[in-house]
Amino acid sequence: MSDEYVILVDEQDNEIGQLEKMEAHRLGLLHRAFSIILFNHKGEMLLQQRAAHKYHSPLLWTNTCCSHQRPGESNQAAAKRRLNEEMGMEVELTESFSFLYKAKLDQGLTEHELDHVLFGYTNENPVINTEEVASYKWISMEALLHDLDGRPEAYTEWFKILLNQHLEKITKAAYESV
């Protein structure tokens, strides 16, 4: 298997290079990423639980799907590719906003990402790839925020940052699905 590379960027999302994914996370270098959040007609968000053998944040709950664009790949193409690979789903996605964050993870790794957030709407359940995902659940925003308040350790760092910084945008998208 060949090494996977991420796209290094500056704070304005201009590409400044490429680096092997694990090395970028070891060094904490800023790179491009995406996060997908899917909602159903009830306004519930689809969460995934990361697989037990993931190289960081195993078995933690997070947004529907997140990953990195490959060199030369658009945000849309990368998001559709990974949503299908991880969740077995094909959903129309709309890029909504991006945000910058840096978070220390387990295994001595650091996520430093310019993360493009895409929303989608579906009433279909995923067909998860168990190499990537341990489980999934649909959850209301109210129940999610209650659980997050009581059990923050059960969620990924980037998901907590995303919710904390952009809750209003996410809640608005949830209500647009109803």
TORLO-669530 format. One line per 4 residues: number of its first residue (from 1); their letters; for each residue z, y, x of N, C-alpha, C, CB. Coordinates in steps of 0.05 Angstrom, whole numbers, plus 5000, padded with zeros to 4 digits. Glycine has a CB too. Layout:
TORLO-669530
NUM) a) Z Y X Z Y X Z Y X Z Y X; ...;
This chain:
TORLO-669530
1) msde) 5000 4976 5017 5000 5000 5000 5000 5025 5018 5024 5000 4981; 4983 5044 5011 4981 5068 5028 5004 5087 5020 4954 5082 5024; 5011 5104 5039 5031 5124 5034 5022 5143 5012 5038 5140 5060; 5041 5153 4996 5035 5172 4976 5042 5200 4986 5050 5166 4950;
5) yvil) 5024 5219 4982 5028 5246 4992 5033 5265 4969 5003 5255 5008; 5049 5286 4975 5054 5308 4956 5040 5333 4967 5084 5313 4952; 5036 5352 4949 5023 5377 4956 5045 5398 4962 5004 5387 4933; 5047 5407 4987 5065 5428 4994 5054 5454 4984 5070 5429 5025;
9) vdeq) 5072 5471 4973 5064 5497 4961 5083 5518 4970 5062 5495 4931; 5074 5544 4966 5093 5566 4969 5104 5572 4941 5078 5591 4982; 5120 5593 4939 5133 5599 4913 5114 5609 4892 5155 5619 4917; 5089 5616 4900 5069 5624 4880 5050 5601 4873 5053 5648 4891;
13) dnei) 5057 5576 4882 5042 5552 4877 5016 5551 4892 5037 5550 4847; 5014 5565 4914 4990 5563 4931 4994 5539 4950 4985 5589 4948; 4974 5522 4951 4976 5498 4968 4977 5507 4997 4952 5479 4963; 4996 5496 5012 4998 5503 5041 4997 5478 5058 5024 5517 5046;
17) gqle) 4993 5454 5046 4991 5430 5061 4998 5405 5045 5009 5431 5085; 4999 5383 5058 5006 5357 5046 5025 5343 5064 4981 5340 5039; 5043 5326 5052 5062 5311 5068 5068 5286 5053 5087 5328 5074; 5074 5265 5068 5082 5240 5056 5107 5245 5038 5089 5218 5078;
21) kmea) 5107 5233 5015 5127 5239 4994 5156 5236 5004 5123 5221 4971; 5163 5214 5016 5191 5210 5025 5199 5230 5047 5194 5181 5036; 5180 5237 5064 5186 5256 5085 5191 5284 5073 5163 5258 5105; 5175 5291 5053 5179 5317 5039 5207 5318 5026 5157 5321 5017;
25) hrlg) 5216 5295 5015 5242 5294 5002 5265 5293 5023 5244 5270 4984; 5260 5281 5046 5280 5281 5067 5284 5309 5078 5272 5261 5090; 5262 5323 5081 5263 5350 5093 5269 5372 5072 5237 5357 5107; 5267 5365 5046 5272 5385 5025 5251 5407 5024 5299 5397 5029;
29) llhr) 5225 5400 5030 5204 5420 5030 5193 5424 5002 5181 5411 5049; 5186 5449 4995 5176 5456 4969 5149 5443 4964 5174 5486 4966; 5147 5429 4942 5122 5415 4935 5118 5416 4904 5123 5386 4944; 5093 5411 4896 5085 5413 4868 5093 5387 4854 5054 5417 4866;
33) afsi) 5102 5390 4829 5110 5368 4812 5104 5375 4783 5140 5361 4816; 5109 5355 4766 5106 5360 4737 5127 5345 4722 5078 5353 4727; 5134 5355 4699 5152 5342 4680 5140 5342 4652 5181 5355 4680; 5140 5319 4639 5129 5316 4612 5153 5313 4593 5109 5292 4610;
37) ilfn) 5152 5327 4571 5172 5324 4550 5156 5319 4524 5190 5350 4547; 5161 5295 4512 5148 5288 4487 5169 5290 4464 5136 5260 4488; 5159 5299 4441 5175 5301 4417 5161 5285 4395 5179 5330 4408; 5177 5275 4375 5165 5263 4352 5167 5282 4328 5180 5236 4345;
41) hkge) 5158 5274 4304 5158 5291 4281 5185 5299 4271 5142 5278 4259; 5206 5285 4280 5234 5292 4273 5246 5313 4293 5251 5267 4272; 5230 5321 4313 5241 5339 4333 5257 5325 4355 5257 5360 4320; 5256 5298 4355 5271 5283 4375 5255 5282 4401 5278 5255 4365;
45) mllq) 5270 5283 4424 5257 5281 4450 5257 5253 4460 5272 5300 4470; 5236 5244 4472 5234 5218 4484 5245 5219 4513 5205 5207 4484; 5266 5204 4518 5278 5202 4544 5271 5175 4557 5308 5207 4544; 5270 5175 4583 5268 5149 4597 5292 5146 4615 5242 5148 4613;
49) qraa) 5300 5121 4619 5320 5114 4639 5305 5102 4663 5341 5093 4627; 5310 5115 4686 5296 5106 4710 5303 5077 4717 5302 5125 4733; 5284 5063 4728 5288 5035 4736 5310 5033 4757 5262 5023 4746; 5323 5010 4758 5346 5006 4776 5338 5007 4805 5358 4979 4770;
53) hkyh) 5314 5001 4812 5306 5000 4840 5292 5025 4850 5287 4976 4845; 5292 5047 4834 5279 5072 4843 5293 5082 4868 5280 5093 4820; 5277 5096 4885 5288 5104 4911 5309 5126 4909 5265 5113 4929; 5311 5140 4887 5333 5158 4881 5338 5159 4851 5328 5186 4893;
57) spll) 5362 5167 4844 5370 5170 4816 5365 5146 4799 5356 5193 4805; 5371 5121 4809 5366 5097 4792 5384 5097 4767 5371 5072 4809; 5373 5087 4746 5386 5083 4720 5396 5109 4707 5409 5064 4724; 5388 5132 4717 5395 5157 4704 5375 5163 4682 5397 5180 4725;
61) wtnt) 5384 5177 4662 5366 5186 4640 5353 5212 4648 5382 5189 4614; 5328 5215 4639 5313 5239 4645 5292 5244 4624 5300 5237 4673; 5276 5266 4628 5255 5272 4609 5234 5249 4609 5241 5298 4618; 5215 5251 4590 5197 5229 4585 5183 5218 4610 5176 5239 4565;
65) ccsh) 5174 5235 4627 5160 5226 4651 5159 5250 4670 5131 5216 4644; 5161 5244 4696 5158 5264 4716 5148 5251 4742 5184 5280 4722; 5133 5267 4757 5121 5256 4782 5109 5279 4797 5101 5234 4776; 5090 5271 4815 5077 5290 4832 5047 5288 4829 5085 5286 4862;
69) qrpg) 5034 5311 4831 5004 5311 4831 4995 5300 4858 4993 5340 4826; 4973 5286 4858 4961 5277 4883 4942 5299 4893 4945 5251 4878; 4937 5300 4919 4919 5320 4929 4892 5319 4914 4914 5315 4960; 4883 5343 4905 4858 5345 4890 4861 5339 4860 4838 5327 4902;
73) esnq) 4884 5333 4850 4888 5325 4823 4901 5349 4807 4906 5300 4821; 4890 5354 4784 4900 5376 4767 4927 5368 4755 4880 5384 4745; 4942 5387 4745 4967 5382 4731 4963 5363 4707 4981 5408 4722; 4942 5370 4691 4936 5353 4667 4929 5325 4675 4912 5366 4652;
77) aaak) 4911 5322 4694 4902 5295 4702 4926 5278 4713 4880 5296 4723; 4943 5291 4729 4966 5277 4741 4985 5269 4719 4980 5295 4761; 4990 5287 4700 5009 5281 4679 4999 5259 4661 5014 5307 4662; 4974 5259 4654 4962 5238 4637 4963 5211 4652 4933 5245 4629;
81) rrln) 4957 5212 4677 4957 5187 4693 4985 5175 4693 4948 5193 4722; 5005 5191 4700 5032 5180 4703 5044 5172 4676 5050 5199 4717; 5038 5188 4655 5048 5181 4628 5038 5153 4620 5040 5202 4607; 5013 5147 4626 5002 5121 4620 5014 5100 4638 4972 5122 4623;
85) eemg) 5017 5106 4664 5028 5086 4683 5057 5079 4677 5026 5096 4711; 5073 5099 4670 5102 5094 4666 5109 5086 4637 5117 5119 4673; 5096 5100 4618 5105 5096 4590 5083 5082 4573 5111 5123 4578; 5060 5077 4584 5039 5064 4569 5029 5081 4546 5048 5037 4559;
89) meve) 5028 5107 4550 5022 5125 4528 4999 5144 4535 5046 5141 4519; 4983 5150 4515 4962 5170 4517 4967 5191 4496 4933 5158 4515; 4976 5215 4505 4984 5236 4487 4971 5262 4497 5015 5239 4485; 4962 5279 4478 4952 5305 4485 4975 5322 4496 4938 5319 4460;
93) ltes) 4971 5334 4519 4993 5349 4532 4984 5378 4535 5000 5337 4559; 5004 5396 4532 4999 5425 4536 5018 5435 4557 5003 5440 4509; 5007 5447 4578 5024 5459 4599 5036 5484 4588 5008 5464 4625; 5063 5486 4590 5077 5508 4578 5088 5529 4598 5100 5498 4562;
97) fsfl) 5100 5520 4619 5112 5538 4639 5117 5522 4665 5138 5551 4629; 5125 5536 4686 5133 5523 4710 5159 5536 4720 5111 5525 4732; 5174 5522 4736 5199 5533 4747 5203 5521 4774 5223 5527 4728; 5219 5535 4789 5226 5527 4817 5255 5518 4818 5221 5551 4837;
101) ykak) 5260 5496 4831 5287 5487 4834 5291 5471 4860 5296 5470 4810; 5316 5469 4868 5323 5454 4891 5349 5439 4885 5327 5471 4917; 5350 5413 4889 5373 5397 4882 5377 5375 4902 5370 5385 4854; 5402 5372 4911 5410 5349 4928 5411 5324 4912 5437 5355 4943;
105) ldqg) 5400 5303 4922 5400 5277 4908 5416 5256 4925 5371 5267 4903; 5417 5232 4915 5429 5210 4930 5410 5203 4953 5434 5186 4912; 5418 5185 4970 5402 5175 4993 5395 5197 5013 5377 5162 4982; 5409 5219 5013 5404 5241 5032 5378 5256 5026 5403 5230 5059;
109) lteh) 5368 5254 5002 5343 5267 4994 5348 5293 4979 5326 5248 4977; 5328 5310 4980 5329 5336 4966 5303 5339 4951 5333 5359 4986; 5306 5345 4925 5282 5353 4909 5280 5383 4911 5285 5344 4879; 5258 5393 4920 5252 5421 4921 5224 5424 4910 5254 5433 4951;
113) eldh) 5223 5431 4885 5197 5429 4870 5190 5454 4855 5198 5406 4852; 5164 5459 4854 5153 5477 4834 5142 5459 4813 5130 5496 4847; 5157 5458 4791 5153 5438 4770 5138 5449 4746 5180 5426 4761; 5115 5438 4740 5099 5446 4717 5108 5429 4693 5068 5443 4723;
117) vlfg) 5116 5442 4671 5126 5429 4648 5105 5427 4626 5152 5443 4637; 5100 5403 4617 5080 5398 4596 5094 5386 4571 5057 5380 4606; 5086 5395 4548 5097 5384 4523 5075 5368 4508 5107 5407 4504; 5084 5348 4493 5066 5333 4476 5081 5323 4452 5054 5309 4492;
121) ytne) 5066 5314 4432 5077 5306 4407 5065 5279 4399 5073 5327 4384; 5083 5260 4392 5074 5233 4383 5095 5220 4367 5066 5216 4407; 5088 5202 4349 5107 5185 4335 5106 5156 4345 5101 5187 4305; 5090 5152 4365 5087 5125 4377 5110 5119 4396 5060 5122 4391;
125) npvi) 5119 5095 4397 5138 5086 4417 5124 5078 4443 5156 5063 4407; 5136 5083 4465 5123 5075 4490 5123 5045 4494 5137 5088 4514; 5105 5036 4512 5105 5009 4522 5111 5012 4552 5077 4994 4517; 5137 5011 4558 5146 5018 4585 5137 4998 4607 5175 5021 4586;
129) ntee) 5132 5010 4630 5127 4994 4654 5154 4990 4667 5106 5009 4674; 5164 4966 4667 5191 4960 4677 5194 4963 4707 5199 4932 4669; 5172 4967 4721 5174 4974 4750 5183 5003 4753 5147 4970 4764; 5179 5019 4733 5185 5048 4733 5208 5056 4715 5160 5064 4726;
133) vasy) 5210 5043 4693 5228 5051 4671 5245 5028 4662 5212 5063 4647; 5272 5032 4660 5290 5011 4651 5292 5011 4620 5318 5015 4663; 5291 5034 4608 5294 5036 4579 5284 5063 4570 5323 5031 4570; 5284 5067 4543 5276 5093 4532 5292 5097 4506 5246 5095 4527;
137) kwis) 5293 5122 4497 5306 5128 4471 5295 5155 4461 5337 5128 4474; 5294 5157 4435 5289 5182 4421 5316 5194 4415 5271 5178 4395; 5319 5220 4420 5345 5233 4416 5341 5261 4405 5362 5233 4442; 5358 5269 4387 5357 5297 4377 5367 5316 4398 5373 5300 4350;
141) meal) 5359 5341 4397 5369 5360 4416 5399 5363 4414 5356 5388 4412; 5410 5362 4390 5439 5365 4386 5453 5341 4400 5446 5365 4356; 5444 5317 4395 5457 5293 4407 5454 5293 4438 5445 5267 4395; 5430 5302 4447 5426 5303 4476 5445 5323 4489 5397 5312 4482;
145) lhdl) 5448 5346 4478 5466 5366 4490 5495 5358 4489 5462 5393 4476; 5502 5344 4467 5530 5333 4465 5535 5312 4486 5534 5321 4437; 5516 5293 4490 5519 5272 4510 5518 5284 4538 5496 5251 4507; 5501 5303 4543 5500 5316 4569 5526 5330 4576 5476 5336 4570;
149) dgrp) 5538 5342 4556 5564 5355 4560 5586 5335 4567 5571 5371 4535; 5585 5312 4555 5606 5292 4559 5601 5274 4583 5610 5276 4535; 5575 5270 4589 5568 5250 4610 5546 5262 4628 5559 5223 4598; 5550 5284 4642 5529 5296 4658 5520 5277 4681 5538 5322 4670;
153) eayt) 5537 5259 4690 5530 5241 4711 5509 5220 4703 5555 5227 4721; 5504 5218 4677 5484 5198 4667 5456 5209 4668 5491 5190 4638; 5452 5234 4676 5426 5248 4675 5417 5257 4703 5427 5271 4656; 5391 5258 4707 5380 5267 4732 5386 5296 4737 5350 5262 4734;
157) ewfk) 5387 5304 4762 5393 5332 4769 5371 5351 4759 5395 5335 4799; 5346 5343 4762 5325 5361 4754 5324 5365 4724 5298 5351 4763; 5331 5344 4709 5331 5346 4680 5353 5366 4671 5335 5319 4667; 5377 5364 4683 5398 5382 4677 5391 5411 4683 5424 5374 4692;
161) illn) 5378 5415 4706 5369 5442 4713 5348 5452 4693 5357 5442 4742; 5329 5435 4687 5308 5442 4667 5320 5451 4641 5288 5419 4663; 5338 5435 4630 5351 5442 4605 5368 5467 4607 5369 5418 4596; 5382 5470 4629 5399 5494 4632 5383 5519 4634 5416 5490 4657;
165) qhle) 5361 5519 4649 5345 5543 4654 5325 5549 4631 5330 5540 4679; 5317 5529 4616 5295 5532 4597 5301 5520 4569 5270 5521 4608; 5326 5519 4562 5334 5507 4536 5319 5520 4513 5364 5508 4533; 5317 5546 4513 5305 5560 4490 5276 5551 4487 5306 5590 4494;
169) kitk) 5260 5549 4508 5232 5541 4507 5230 5512 4497 5219 5544 4534; 5248 5495 4507 5247 5467 4500 5255 5463 4470 5266 5450 4518; 5276 5477 4462 5284 5476 4434 5262 5486 4415 5310 5492 4429; 5249 5507 4423 5226 5518 4407 5205 5496 4404 5215 5544 4420;
173) aaye) 5198 5483 4426 5178 5462 4426 5186 5439 4408 5172 5451 4454; 5212 5432 4408 5222 5411 4391 5218 5418 4361 5252 5405 4397; 5224 5443 4354 5222 5451 4326 5192 5453 4318 5236 5477 4322; 5175 5458 4336 5146 5460 4330 5135 5432 4323 5130 5472 4353;
177) sv) 5149 5411 4330 5140 5384 4325 5147 5375 4296 5151 5364 4345; 5166 5389 4284 5176 5380 4257 5157 5389 4236 5204 5392 4252;
